[in-house]
Amino acid sequence: MPEISEGAGALAHSVRAYVATKWPLLVADALVAATLRFGQVKSRVAGGSQKMLAQTLCNRERDGIVDRTAYATVPPRGNTA
């Protein structure tokens, strides 16, 4: 059996820890098709609290997996054609 280097083992452990939790997978599934607003993601990820969703999104943003754009407009800007 081939040996796994320490770097590869650490990477595999990180990936397993990320995939093993339920919320990141549900959020990733919701975001795979399109860019969504927080409320839209919340409605697609049923059963979770707003706090859990916010923490999950912040962690994925920190990891570089999710990109967040904040708009300083009220109401949020949209396509008006």
Secondary structure as the mmCIF struct_conf table of DSSP 4:
data_model
#
loop_
_struct_conf.conf_type_id
_struct_conf.id
_struct_conf.beg_label_comp_id
_struct_conf.beg_label_asym_id
_struct_conf.beg_label_seq_id
_struct_conf.end_label_comp_id
_struct_conf.end_label_asym_id
_struct_conf.end_label_seq_id
HELX_LH_PP_P HELX_LH_PP_P1 PRO A 2 SER A 5
HELX_RH_AL_P HELX_RH_AL_P1 GLU A 6 ALA A 20
BEND BEND1 THR A 21 THR A 21
HELX_RH_AL_P HELX_RH_AL_P2 LYS A 22 LEU A 31
BEND BEND2 VAL A 32 ALA A 34
HELX_RH_AL_P HELX_RH_AL_P3 PHE A 38 ARG A 44
BEND BEND3 VAL A 45 VAL A 45
TURN_TY1_P TURN_TY1_P1 ALA A 46 GLY A 47
HELX_RH_AL_P HELX_RH_AL_P4 GLN A 50 ARG A 62
TURN_TY1_P TURN_TY1_P2 ASP A 63 GLY A 64
BEND BEND4 ILE A 65 VAL A 66
BEND BEND5 VAL A 74 PRO A 75
HELX_LH_PP_P HELX_LH_PP_P2 PRO A 76 ARG A 77
#
